[in-house]
């Protein structure tokens, strides 16, 4: 099976909530049912519902699993310039 993968690059100061919103929106518009998405990602359906209403946030591992099923990946990379010593 060939899937289109979309990379998500995390900019400094970007909240994980933007990725949760992306996952929820992608799940809503996916041709897969919520049950299939959850089964493939290994998460509980109620967990995604709690994400959608803001009652719970995911661990990075759980978020990555759901985004992977939906054809996204999270990319983390080192900043171009190292932080200043204080």
Secondary structure, 3 states (H helix, E strand, C coil): CCCCCEEEECCCCCCHHHHHHHHHHHHHHCCCCHHHHHHHHCCCHHHHHHHHHCCCCCCHHHHHHHHHHCCEEEECCCCCCCCCCC
